[in-house]
Amino acid sequence: MIPSNRRLTIREISEDLNISYISVQNILTTDLNMRQVSVKFVPRVWMVKQKQQCLSISLELCNRPTSDSTFLGNVIMGDETWVYGYDPETRVQSSQWKLPSSPCAKKVHQSRSNIQVMKIVFSERIVRAKFVPRNTMVNSEYNKDLLERLRNDVRRK
């Protein structure tokens, strides 16, 4: 029962099997040596190729200032921030039963929210800040337009 759904609560198991709450708890914790743990949130699950690409770009950027002394003076940082109204799944709701020999449980942090805003900021000293309108797709077209506006702002400043 638990291997098919590790998020079952003791109450749900006891109701399904028609066994007392204490008995189910003793079976899980004492007999099966299981414990309920919260899953570890990770920002995203990357493939090996993505990790290698990120590492190579980071190494290139670390080495660039030594070969080009003006490099850091020309850098404009960009950052996107998602702001959510609420996260419907709490740590307790996402906790799972696991054996001591089982690996740590992980889940990609995803929030479903009826209120979400993306803020994109480019800064050396804040050059451009943009709140993305609701129901706007942030895709290559949107990013291209945003970068063109950023380029114009940099030229003006």
C-alpha positions, -999 to +999 in steps of 0.1 A: +000+000+000+027+025+010+051+017-019+024+027-044+016+060-025+042+072+000+021+103+009-005+083+028-012+094+063-015+071+092-052+081+095-058+072+058-041+038+062-060+030+093-094+039+077-086+019+045-074-012+064-099-008+093-071-010+119-066+014+148-044+045+144-019+033+171-016-002+154-007+013+120+017+037+136+035+009+155+036-013+123+052+016+103+076+029+128+086-002+149+081-032+126+089-017+093+114+009+107+099+037+086+097+073+094+079+102+078+101+129+064+096+161+044+109+161+009+138+183+000+129+212-023+153+217-052+149+246-076+150+223-106+161+189-116+189+193-142+201+168-167+238+159-169+243+179-201+227+210-185+250+207-155+280+205-177+269+235-198+263+256-167+298+246-153+316+255-186+298+289-189+306+296-152+343+287-157+345+309-188+330+338-169+354+333-140+384+334-163+373+363-185+383+392-160+419+380-160+421+382-199+400+414-203+404+441-176+373+461-188+350+430-187+335+436-153+328+473-161+305+462-190+285+436-172+248+442-167+231+416-145+196+403-153+173+386-128+138+372-130+117+368-098+084+351-095+061+363-067+033+339-058+002+346-037+003+313-019+018+278-021-010+252-018+012+223-007+029+227+027+059+207+039+036+185+060+014+177+030+044+167+009+060+145+035+066+109+027+072+076+044+107+061+038+130+034+050+164+043+065+181+029+034+160+049+010+176+079-007+164+114+003+131+123-014+132+153-037+106+173-055+108+202-079+093+232-062+063+242-082+036+266-070+001+268-084-012+302-077-040+324-089-017+354-082+017+355-097+039+383-110+072+381-127+097+410-122+127+413-145+155+436-134+186+445-153+211+463-132+245+478-131+227+505-113+191+496-121+189+501-158+155+486-164+128+470-142+098+454-157+068+438-142+054+412-167+017+417-172-006+389-161-012+361-187+018+372-208+040+344-222+076+350-214+092+333-244+119+341-269+099+368-286+092+386-253+129+383-242+141+396-276+119+427-273+130+432-237+167+430-245+162+454-274+146+479-250+175+473-225+200+480-253+183+513-260+182+522-223+219+515-220+227+536-251+207+565-236+224+563-202 
